[in-house]
């Protein structure tokens, strides 16, 4: 999707309102999920992690940054995820997202603007609750990858994720059970699970932003 920076304040305002939440996340949830508990039901017992949903402008298009984890990390090895990690004692979720992003892909909070939050999501297999924070940079940043944590980065146009042609669903065997898994196809990769669920909510937010931008433009004519 083409992006004009005058939409940035609209996106920031939209993130302060009621978010699409679980309904949008579940569009990309495996069926059945391994556990149907919601974040607020496990908030006192799950591990908390902050992740950075970094949007950036490149050649007039809006991209989102994803990473492929190495096989040396403790959880979700070799899977596609957002930069981020576990919240340390005395640390806020946003601080964890910023710290981990700097450690994993070499970007600092000076490089981008944090706009707001998406809905927290419980990941049953690892007992993590992730807190996604949306950030924006007006240009492509220079990424420096952590050899220990990041095998490679994926720079994905939001227009690619929004195209129904890139939505797929397959039956997989996961932990001994047949599961219907929706995913976004990007080149040779399948973006699924919690990452896809967060992206699904992000896309719903951006649809609202597009509508609001068109309405504002119409009022000015």
CORPE-V733030 format. One record per pair of residues at least 6 apart in sequence whose C-alpha atoms are under 8 Angstrom apart, sorted by the first residue. I is the first residue (numbers start at 1). J is the second residue. Records with the same first field share a line. If there is no record, write none. Layout:
BEGIN
I=J  J
END
This chain:
BEGIN
1=61  62  157  158  159
2=60  61  62
3=57  60  61  62
4=60
7=209  213
10=209  212  213
11=115  205  206  209
12=115  116
14=205  208  209
15=115  116  117  118  205
16=116  117
19=118  119  205
20=201  204  205
21=118  119  201
22=119
24=197  200  201  204
25=196  197  198  199  200  201
26=197
27=182  197  200
28=181  182  183  192  193  196  197  200
29=181  182  192  193  194  196  197
30=179  180  181  182  193
31=179  180  181
32=179  180
34=124  125
35=124
37=122
38=121  122
39=120  121  122  129
42=122
43=129
46=122  127  128  129
47=86  87  127  128  129
48=86  87  93  128  129  130  131
49=84  85  86  87  93  96  97  128  129  130  131
50=84  85  86  87  93  94  95  96  97  130  131  132  133
51=82  83  84  85  94  96  97  98  100  101  130  131  132  133
52=82  83  84  97  98  101  132  133  134  135
53=64  65  82  83  132  133  134  135
54=64  65  134  135  136  137
55=62  63  64  65  134  135  136  137
56=62  63  64  136  137  138  139  140
57=63  137  138  139  140
58=138  139  140
61=157  158
62=157  158  159
63=155  156  157  158
64=155  156  157  158
65=82  153  154  155  156
66=80  81  82  83  153  154  155  156
67=80  81  82  83  150  151  152  153  154
68=78  79  80  81  150  151  152  153  154
69=76  77  78  79  80  81  149  150  151  152
70=77  78  79  148  149  150  151
71=77  78
72=148  149
73=148  149
75=126
78=151
80=191  195
81=195
82=195
83=97  100  101  104  105
84=96  97  98  99  100  101  104
85=96  97  100
86=96
87=93  95  96
88=96
93=131
94=131  133
97=133
98=108  109
99=108
101=107  108
102=108
103=146
104=144  145  146  149  150
105=143  144  145  146  150
106=142  143  144  145  146
107=141  142  143  144
111=137  141
112=135  136  137  138
113=135  136  137
114=133  134  135  136
115=133  134  135  136
116=133  134  135
117=131  132  133  134
118=131  132  133  134  198  201  202
119=131  132  198
120=129  130  131  132
121=129  130  131  194  198
122=128  129  130
123=129  130  194
132=198
145=151  152
156=186
158=203
160=166  186
161=167  184
162=203
166=184  185  186
167=182  183  184  185
168=182  183  184  185
169=180  181  182  183
170=180  181  182
171=178  179  180  181
172=178  179  180  181
173=179
181=192  193
182=192
183=190  191  192  193  196
184=190  191  192  196
185=191
END
